[in-house]
Amino acid sequence: MMRVIILCASVALVLWAALLPAQEVHVTSENGVVTLALVAERPYSLITAGQQRTPVLSVICQQKGKKTGHAIAFSPGGILSEQQYSTFGNSASLTLSVNLGGQKASTNWVSYGNVENFTYYGKTEPERIAFLRALLNAPKVVIEFTPFLTGVATSSTFDLTGLRAEFEKHPECAIK
């Protein structure tokens, strides 16, 4: 009898887990700018003081007249190792390894207001849109980086399965 109860409970748990939605997409909308943010699946630890940080990946959409603009932002949760930074005009920039849908690529990012937030830098608008479409169509993305003072490379995984549906709800995000 106990085995039947355990088996039924196990089956119910598996079925319930399958019905859970994908990772939640946090949506903010202010002054015609929509931000769709995903928190990494797990935080990483800083060696000093055992602090934990959780990176965030965001898609930012804005509509001006008939034109829409898109940006992809990555906030690792702190400053990265100085070896990762270079300069881009007056801004810090870095190259991060990104595994998107099983395809590993080296991607360029430029500081977005400070050296703790970066936006994907595509040389052309079509290049930025191609990266955005790849994000919208992939189930997960893994971004590799090295937090400052740790010297240890880490990676953050983002579940993208709910991103496309949320993206399509907002006219500011339309890709033409």
N, C-alpha and C positions, 0 to 999 in steps of 0.2 A: 504494500500500500504506500509506504514511504517513497519507494522508487517512482511510483506513478505520480505522486505529488511533485517530487523533484523534477521529473521529466516534464510535466505540465508547466511548472513554474519556469523551467529553462526555455521551453518553446515560447511561452508568453513573453519572456524577457527578450528573446531574439526578435520576435515579431514587433514588440514595442520599440526596440532600438532601431529597427528598419524604418519605422514610421517617423522617427525623430527628424526634424528639419536639419538642413545643412547648417554649418556655422553661421551664426547670426551676422547679418550685415547691418552695421549701425549707420543710420541715415540722419544727416543734418542738412537743413536748407536755410540759407540766410542771404538776403539781397540778391536773389537770382543765381546763387551758387549752391550746387548740391554736392555734398561729400558722402561717398559710400565707403565706410571704413571697416576693415577686417582686423581683428586682433589675432596674433599668432596662436597656434594651437597650444603651445607651452612657453612659459617664460624661460629665460636663461639666467644663470647665476653669475654675479661678479665675484671674483676671488676675494676682494677686499670687503670686509664686513658682511659677507654672505647675502648681499642684496640681490633681489630678483628683479629683472626687467622684462617687460613684454612688448615686443615690436608691434607696429601697426602698419598695415598696407592700405592705402586709400586711393580711390579714383575720384577726381574732382571734376565736375562738369559745370560749364557756364554757357548761357545763351545770351548773345548780344545781337539784337535784331534777328536776322535770319541765320546768322553764323553761330555755331557751337564750338566751344573749345574744351579740350580735355587735358588733364594732367594726372600722372600716376606718382604718388608720393610714398616714400618709405621712411618711417621713423623707427630706428633701431632701439630706442629707449635710453639712449645715452651717446656719449662721444665714442667714436671708433678709434682703432689704433692709428697712430700718426702715419704709419707706412701706407695706409690705404688712401690718404688724401693727396691730391695734386691741386693745381690751380686752374681755373677756367675764368679768364678775365679777372674780375675782382672777387670771384666766388670760389669756394672750395668745391672740388669735385672728387668723385671716386668711381672706381670700376668694381662692380660686384658680380659674382658668379650667380646666375639664376638658373634653376632647373624648372622648366615650365612644361608640364605634360610629358616628362621624360626626355626633353631636349635641353641640354646644358648650353648656356650661352654666357658670354661676357657682356655686361650691360653698363652703360655710362649714366651716372647720376650727378646732379648739380645741387649744391646746398640751397635750401628753401627757407631763407630767413635766418638760419643759424647752422652750425655744424652738427646738429642733432637731427635735422630733417632734410630729406633729399627728394628731389623730383627726377623722374626718368628723363634723360636727355636724348631725344632722337634728333638726328641732324635735320630731318625734314618732317613736316606734318604727316605725310604718308608713312614714314618710319614709326612715328609715335602711335598712329592709328593701328598699324600692323601689330605692335606690341600690345596695345589695348585689346584688340580682337583676340590675340593669343591668350591673354588673361581671361577674357570672357568665355572662351571655349575650353579652357583647361580645368580639370577637377582640382588641381593643387598647384601651388608654386612654392619652391624652396629657395630662400635667399641666404647666401653665405656671407659672413662678415666676421671681423675680429674686434671685440669690445676693447676699449682703451684700458691699459694696465693689466690685462689678462694675458695677452700674447697667445691666447688659445682661440683658434677659429671655431665659430659656432654657426649654426644655421637655424632659421626659423621657417616653419611650414605654415602655409595659409590655405585653408579649405575654401576654394573658390566656387563651389557648386551653387550657392545661392546668389552669387554676384550678378550673373546675367539677368535673372528674373527681376532683381531689384533695379538694375541699370535700365531695363526696358520700361519701367514704370514712370520714368522721369523724362519729360520732353527736353530738358536741358542737356540730357546725355545722348540724344540722338546722334548717330553717326551717319553722315551723308556721303 
